[in-house]
């Protein structure tokens, strides 16, 4: 038994429960073996058992030469293997071929660094390099090939916009065919190819799409000496976080900031600090004011600003510049602001030009005329279904971007604040790591994996993480099958956020959502900490903007049917709820502009169906999106269709539901069936929405009253022991109430 445990631990099976299951034993018996042998050690930071490094090297001995063991340990050398040899050939691509040998830095890893490398390897293996698509129909329109395709590989390929810009390849008698994916229309399972050097394959033949793999750039960083430095930074920041003297930042230039927003100014002096910003709390605005103040008060200090998407980088940078506009109103600061603006740079070429109207100075080495031309062309973006027109437009956009050349990393040397995406930072790590930064800021940090964040964070003397870990988490493809990957790749640095610590703060006042929607979100996800800001409550114009004259602020649209699976769309569908969405929009359009309505669903198949049905009745202006693509947006009205609330997809994905309902400013409609409310969170949601529509007059009751006639009290609103709730069940000794505030079931002893 002991030797079997050693073999499993040497393979990275670090969870006691998984070991017990694999060995058909109990956790208790395995625990005794682990505790009574010096070869095994408990890693408290990771809450897992592992082998001491000397035991790990000894465990791979000459008797471990069987084919089975070799397969399980990635072809390790069997005789006198050291820890370095255990880790030597772990890096593999998805087709099983080994990559180049690791650097010497990888031969003596700390346990935490080793776990992170293992997690990265698992994610790398789960991340496809290519997807294979079978052609069902093909047509040539001008220089563009229109292909109707279907997935044809072992992985669960989704045909969506993430494939746009990727390279396509296929075998051909006259040399391999190559092309660029111009556009994807998920609703029609259609992709458009341009720049084809050969005709695409015939119907029922396959093409291959090569996907970008940012994970490889992170792996390269962790295979160098930098990985251990990142772990040292993490341990020091979490166990001995220090406030560096002389790093105090004042918020005096922005006196209108709310109390919670002002608090963050006192946090950036810590080596590691956090700003937790729930929906609508003004996180981006606060970050802009904070960094503008930082530039003003620390003109000799260097800042690296990072965010997860190009749009998020653009919005953060524009927020800083708007704060500089505010500072410029003070005569004594005008010259400083003018100088500061020449030292801010947006790195990367995939910015949205329309965001920078009247702010061309944020795009370095740019020609004003070219930026104006790019903005005008962006505004004329045609529908992707107009294939030739869209192809010409796309080519024009790309040519203008090449001429602007805003991506030069040489600017890092001369600028005080550089802004770029986290992905680009990893791909250009060799360049950005040549500089020392006084402050590194991660915007939307809750969507950045721990290894990704740790790869960059040590570049700064101080590091600030901003985001909301109650919203979307980092994407991790390996999480379903590997807990190690979920713990590191599927988790952000907010894992180390602590409410009571001086280096953490929360923004608890929001001004996006109407009070009823805010209460719903606060009760479901934020332990009632989130509330409407006082300045919003006192503003009549704020309430006028959120007026709803034709329906309730919160409502549940009851659905009778269950969802089904669509082979055409390769996902869950529910036709009835799609039809009800159309009915809702038809009613709303009488008082609400169609562009102010957002329809959300977690599944791409349902999105495709809803978009098709809306187009059929000429309501195509309504924006229909998956929840993942909606974070950061806000709309007057949101209609949310979970499709199948009881689906395993929702397990552990409360954050996705939070994002969906918190996009709404004035009105929220949720499609729910009896099957959906089998999910506890949807059950609570339905309860809270339902009680908000009715006036509640609870009756104060005693145990004697309840026990005297239990049946009469069922579904009645009562006040018992300080809790207001609806009676769900009464036994001889207990009362079960559905709490009015949270929707949770609470039990009381009678």
N, C-alpha and C positions, 0 to 999 in steps of 0.2 A: 504493500500500500504506500509506504513512504517513498519508494522509488518511482511509483506511478505519479505521485504528487509532484516530485522533482521534475519529471519529464514534462508535465503539464505546465508548471510554473516557468520552466525554461522556454516554453513556447509562448509565454505572455498571457496564459490563462490566470489572471490575477484575482478574480472574484471567487470567494469561497463557495458561493452558491453554485456557480457554474462548475467548479471542480467537483463538488459533492454530486451534482447531477450526472456528470460524465463518468464518475467512478461508482455510481449507484450506491452511495454511502450517505451518511448523515453529516450535517454541519458540526454537530457536537463531537462525533468521533474524529473527524478530520481536524477539528480545533485542538483536540488533545495532542494529536501527532505534531501539529504545527508548533504548539507552545512548548513542547518537551524536546525539541530538536534545535540545535544551534544553527543548522543550515538555513532555517526559515526565519524571516523577519517581517514584522508588521510595520508597514509604511503609513504612519498616522496621517500625513498630509493627504494621501490619496485614498485612505481607508481601504487598503488592499493588502493581501499577503503576497510576499515574493521571496525569492532566494537571495541570500547574501551573495555579493558578487563572487567571492571565492567559491561558494557552493555552486553557483551557476556554472563556473568554469569546470569544476570537478564533476558536475552531473553529466556532462557530455563526454563520456568515457568510451573506452574501446569496445565495451559491450553494447554500445548504442548504434550499431552498424546495420540494423535491420532496415529493410526498405520502408517500412511503416514509419519508423522514427525519422529517417532522413526526409521523408515527404512532409512530416509535421514540422520539422525544424529548418525548412528551406535549404536542404542539402548542406548541412554543417559538416565541417571536417571532424571525423569521429575521434581521433586520438589526440590527447593532451590539448584539447581546444581551450582557449582562454576566452574571456568575455568578449574580446575584440573579434574573435572568430565567430562567436555566436551572433554578433551583429553585422558581420562582414558582408553577407550576401542577402540582406533582407530587402533591399530596395528593388522592387520589380515593377514592370509595367503590366498592364492588364492582360497582355498576351502571354505572360509567363517568362519573357526573356529578361535576363538580369541586366541592370544598368551598370555603369562604371563602378569601380571599387570605391568605398568611402575614404574620406581623408583620415589622416592619423588622429584627428580630433575625435573621431567616432569610436576609437578603441577603448576609451575609459570614460564612459558616460555615467552621470549621476542617475539614480533611479527615476527621478522625475523627467529628466531629459530623455531617458530611454523610453518611458511611457509615451511621451509626446511623439518621438520618432516612430514608435509602433503605431500610434493612432494615425499619424500622417501616412504611413505605409498602407494601413487598412483603407483609408479614404482614397489613396491613390489607386488601389486595386479596384475600388468601387466606382471610380470615376472613368467613364469610357473615353477612349481616345477617338473612337469613331462610332457613328451609328449607321446602320444599313437600312436603306429604304427601298422597297419594291415599287416599281413604276406600274401604275394602273392605267394611266392615260398620258399622252404627251402631245403638245402642240407648239409650233414655233410662231411667235408673234414679233415681227421685226427681228431684232438681234437677240431676243430673249426667248428662252424655252420655258413653257409652262408645263409643269409635271404634277399630276395627281398621284400621290404616293401613299404607302401604308408601311408601318414599321415591320421590319423583317430580321429581328435579331433577338437574342436571349434576354436582353435588358428591357426594362419598361420605358421605351422611347416615347417621348411626347413631341408631337410636331407643333412647335410654337415659335414665337419670335426670337427665342434664344438661339436659333440656328442661323439667323440673319448675319451676314458678314463672314460666315464660315466658308472653308474651302470644300469643294465637292470633287470627287475622284471616281473614275470607273475604268475598267479594263477595255482596251480597244485594239483592233487588229493593226491599226496604223499608229500605235503609240498610245499611252494612257491618256484618257480624257480628263480634263481639268476645267473647273469653272468656279465662279463666285456665287454664293447664295444672295441674290438681290433682295428677295422679300419672301415672307411666309404668310399664308392665309390659313390659320388653324381651322376656321369654320368649314373650309372646303378641302382640308388635307392637301393643300397645294403649296408647292414651292416654285419660285421663279429663279432660273439660272441665267447669268450673263457671262460674257467673256469666255464662252465655250470654245476650246480648241478642237474639239471633235463633237459630232452629234451625240447626244445622250443615248443610253441603251434603249432597246426596244421594250415594249410592254411586257411585264412579268420578269424583266431583268432588274438588276439592283445597281444603285449608286451608293457611295460611301461619303458621309459628311464628317470632316475632321473638326473636332471641337477644341476650343482653346482650353488649356489646362493650367490655370494659375497655381494649382496645388504644387506643381513641379518647382515653381520659383520659391515657394515657402520651404519645400523639402531641401533645396540647395542651401538655403540659409541655415537650416537646422543641422545639416551635415558638416558645417564648418565649426570653427572655434566659437563662433558667435552664439551657438545654441547654449553652451554652458554659461556664457555671460548673461544671456537672457534669464536663465534659471536663477542665477545669483541675484539679478535685479528683482525678480519676483519674490524670492525669499526675504530679501531685505525690505521690500516695499510692504509686504504683508505682515511680517513679524516685528519690524523695527522701522516703521514709516517715520521719517523725520521731517519736521518743519525747518526749512533752511532760512536762517536769519537774513534779514534784508530783502526778503521776497514778498513782503506785504504789498497787496494791491488794493487801491482805494476805488470805491464805486461812486465817489462824490460827483463825478461829471454826469451821472445818470440818476438823478434824485427820484425820478418817477418810477424806477423799477420797484416791483413788489418785494416784500420782505424776503421771500424765499429766493428770488432772483438776486437780491443783494448779497445773500449769504455766500454765493459761490466765489465772490471776490476775495473772501478770507481763506479759501481752500487751496488756491493754486500755488501757494507757497510750500505745500507738502510735496514730498517726492512723488507720491501717487495720490490723486484726488478724483472725486466722482461728482457729477451732476446728473441726478436722476430726473428726467423730464417726461412725465406722463402726457397723454394726448392734450393738445391745446394749451399747454402751460407756457408757451413762448420760449421754448428751448433755443431755437435758432436765433431769435431776437436777443435773448440773454447772452448767447455766445458771441454775437456780433458786438454787443456793448462791452463785454468782458475783454475781447481781443483788441478792440479799438483802444480801450483804457490801457491795456498792457503795452501796446505800441507807444502810446503817449508817455507813460511813466517809465518805460524801459527802452529808450531809443537805441541802445547798443546791444540789446538782446535779440536772439534769433528764434523764430517760431516756425514749426512745421505743422500744418493743418491738414488732416486727412479725413476722408469720409468714404462711404461704401460705394457710392455711385457718382457719376459725373454730375447728375442733377443736384445731388446733395452737396457736392463741392461748390457748385455754382451758387446755390442758395445761401450757403454759409458765407462765402466770400462777398456776395452782394450785401448780406446783412452787416458785415463789418464796414463796408463802404457807406451804407446808410447811416451807421452810427458815426462815421467820420463826418457825414453831412451835418449831423446834429452838433458835433463838437465845433464845426467850422463857424457856427453862429456866434461863438465867443471870439471877439476881435483878437485877443491875445493868443489864440490857438490857430488862427488861419494859416500862418506861414508853416507851422509845424504840420498841419493836416496836408498842406500842399506837398511838403517833402515826403511825408509818410506814404502818400499815394503812389509815389514813384518807386517805392521799395516793397510793393506788394505784387506778387506774381501768381497767375493761374497757370500751372504747368499741365501739359497735356493738350491734345488738339480736339478732343471731343466735347467741348463746351457748347452750351446753347447760346447762340449769339444774341437772341432776343432778350435774354436776362441782362445783358451788358449794355443795353441802350443807355446812352449818356454816361456810360462807365467804361469806355474803351481803355482807360488807363490800367484797368485790371488785367488786360490781355497784353502781355509784353511783346515788344518788337512787332506790333501790329500796325497795319495801315488803316486809318479811319474809313477810307472809301471802301476797302475790302470788307471790313466788318459791317458797314451799312449794306453792302451788296449781299453779304451772307444773311443778314437779318431779313432782308426783303425776300430772298429766295426761300428761307425757312418758312416764311408766312404763306408761301404758295405751294406748300407740300400737297401733291395730288393724292388721290386714293390709290392704294396699292393695286386695286383691281384694274386701274388704267395702266396697263403694263408698260407700254412704250413711253407714255408721258412720265410715269414714275421713274423709269430707267434713265431718261434724259435728266430729270430733276436730280436724282441721286448722284449722277456723274458730275453735275455742276456743283453740287454741295461739296463733294470730295475734292474737286480741283481747287475750289476757293480755300478750303481748309489747308491744303498743301502749300498754297501761296502764303497763308498767314504764318505758318511755322511757329506756333506759339508754344511748342513743346521743348524748346532748348533747355537742357539741364544746366547749361553754363550760367543760367540766371540764378541758380542756387547760391552762387558765391556772392552776388551783389545785392540780393533782395533780403529784406528783414523778415518777411512772412511769405512762405511758399505754400501753395495749396494744391493738392493732387489726390487721386483716389488711392485707397489702401492697396489695390491690386497693382497699380502702376508703381507704387513705392517698393513693392517686392520685386517687380521685374527690373527696376532700376536701383536696386539696393546698393550695388557697388558704387554708384555715383552719389546717392544721398548720404551714405554712411561716411563719406569723406569730410563731412562737416559736423560740428558740435552745435546742438540746439539747446537753448535754455528752456524751451517749453515745446512739448509734443502734445497735440490735441487730436483725439479721436472723436469725431462727430459720428452719430449713429453707431457708437461702439458696441451696442448690444447685438449687432448683426455681424460682428467681426469675431472669428474664432480665437481662442486663447493663443495657439501657436502663431497665428497671423499677427495678432497684436503684440505679443512678446517679441516677435522678430524686429519690431520697429521701436517699441517703447524705450528701450535702453539708450537710444540715440539722444534722449533729452535729460537734462538735469531734473526737470519736473515733467510729469505726464498727467494730463487730464482726460478722463473718459466721460463722455456725455452720451445719453441715450435713455432707453426705457426697456429693461429686461422683461417687462410684462407684455411687450409687443414681440415682433418677429425675432426669432433667434437665428444664429448662424445656420446655414444649410449644411447638412451632413448626410451624405449618401450612404455611409457605412453604419450609421447609427442603428438601423433596424436590426442588424445582425451582430453588432459589436459594441458592447457597453463602453469599452475603452475609447472608441472613436466618439461616441456620444458625449462622454465626460470631458473630452478635450476639444474635438473639432466642432461638436454641436453645442458648445457652451462658450459664452463670452466672458470677458474680464469682470463683468458684473457679478460673477460668482464670488468675488472677493469684496463686494459692496457690503458695508455694515451700517445700519441705521444710526447706531449710537456713536459712531466714530467722528472725530473732529474733521476728518478729511473727506467726509461724505455729506451731501445735502440733497434734499428733494424739493422740486417745485410743486407745490400742492394746490395752486390756484390756476384754474383754467378759464379761458374766455372763448372757446370754440363752441362748445355744446350748450344747448338750452338746458335749463335746470333739471328737467325730467330726465333727459338723456345723460347728463352729467351724474345724476344720482344713480342711475342704472349701472353705468360704467364703474363708478366709485364703489358701489356695493358688491359688484361681481368680481372686481379685479384688484382694488386698491384698499381694501379693509376700511372703507369709508373715509380715507384720508384726503381724497380729491374733492374740491368744491369749487363753485363758481366764484371768480374773483370779484372783490368788492367794487372795483371800478366798472365792471360789466353790469353788475346788479343795479348800479346807480345810473346807468345809461339807457335812456329811452330809445335812442337810435339802435343800440345793440339788440334790444328786444324787438324793435320793428323789423330789423333784418332777419330775425328768426320767427317771424309771424307765420302761423299756419291757420288759414281760414277755412279750408275745405275738409280737414280731417284731424285726427288726434296727433299729438306729438309722438306718442309711442303707440304702436298697435301690432297685433299678431294676426297674420292672415292664415287661417286654418286650411291645411291641405289634407285631403282624404287618402290619397294614393301613396304607395311606397315608391322608392326609386328603383331603377333597373340599370342594367349595363348595356352600353351602346358599343357594338363592334365597329360601327362607322366612325364614331368619335373617340373610341378607345378610352372610355371612362364612364362614371356614373351619370345617369340622366333622370330627370323627373319632369315629364311633360306637363303635368298639371300645374306645378309651381311656375314653370316658364310661361304658361298661358295666363296665370294669375298676375305675374309680373306685368305682362302687357296690359291687362285690365287696369291695374293700379296706375300705370303710366298714363293711360288714356284719360283717367279721371283727374290725375294731377296736372296734366298739361293745360287745363283750363285756368289755373292760377300760378303755375310754376313753369319757368322756362326749361325746356328739355335739357339744355346744357348744364343745368343746376341739379340734375338728377343722376345719381350713381347707382348702378346695379352691381352687387358683389356676390360672388359664389366661389367656393374653394376649388371647384373642379373645372378644368378647361373644357371638358365635354359640355357641361351645362352652360358655360359662357357662350360657346359656339351656338348652342340651341337657342338661347335667349336672344342673342344678336340677330340670328336668322329670323325669329318670330317678330322682333321689333322692326326689322327692315321690311317685312312683308306688309306691315300696316303703316309704313312711312314714318317710323319713329326712330330712325337710325341715328339721330343726333344724340340720343341717350348714351352715355358712356357705360359700357359693360366691361367689367374687369375681374380677374382673379384677385383674391385678397392680397397675395404676395406683392402684386404690382401697385397696390393702392396706398401703401404706407407712406405717410407724409402729405397726403392729399386731404382735402376737405370739401364737402358739398352740402348744399342746403338740405337735400333729401337723399337718404340712402335706403335702398331696398336690399335686404340680405336674404339669400336663399342658400341654406346649408346643404340642400339636396338629400342628404342622408345623415342625420345627426348622430345616429347610432353606429356609424361606420368606424372601424378601427383607426381610420385616418385621423380622427379627432382626439384620440387618446394622447394625452400629454401636449395637446396643441391649443390650450386655452388662449395662448397669446394671439393666435390667428383670429379667434372670435373677437377678442378685444380690439384688434386692428379694424375688423369689419364694422363693428357698431360704433366705434369712436370716430369714424370719418364724418358722421352726421352732425350738422350744425343746428337744424331746426326740426327735422322729422326723421323718424326711423320706423321702417316696416320690416318685420321679420316673418318669413314663410316657415311655418312649423306644422309638422304632422304629429300624430300620437307616437310614431316611431322615433321622431327626432327628440322628443322630450324624455325618451328613455335615457338620454345623456343627461347627467345631473346638472350640468351647466345650462343646457337649454331648458331644463325643467325649472331651474331657478329664474332664468330669464323670463319665461312665460308667466311665472307667478308674479314677479316684480312688475312686469308690464300690466298684467291683469289687475293687480291691486291699485296701480296708479290711476286706473280708469274709474275706480269706484271710491265713494266716500266710506271710510272705515270708522265705525263706532264700536270699539271693543268693550266687552263687558268684563268687569273685574270679578274673578271667581275664586272660590276656595276649594280645597281638595274634597270637602264633603259634598259640595254641589256637583262637582264633576263625577264623583263615584256614585252618587245617588241615581243619576240617569245618563250614563255615558253616551248612549246613542243619540240623545238629543243635542249634544254639544258638537258632534262631528261637523266639520266645515264652518263652524262658527268662529267669529273673531273674538278673542278673549285677551285679557291682560292677566298674566299669571306670573308671580314672582319677579315682577319688573320687566317681563318680556311680553310684547304684543305680537300675537301671531294667530294663525288659523289652525284649529284643532284637526290633526290628521288621524290620531289613534289614541285610545285610552285603554290601559290594561288595569289589572287589580292594584298595581303599584306605581305605574308610570303614565305620564302625559307626554305626548309627542306633538310639538307645535312647529309649524312652518313660520320661521321668524319673519316678521313684517319687513324688517330692514334689509336682510341679506338673502332671504329665500331659502336659507339652510334649515334643515330639520333639527330641532333641539329637543332633548329628552329631559324631563323633570320628574323627580321622585315625589309621589303624592303622600 
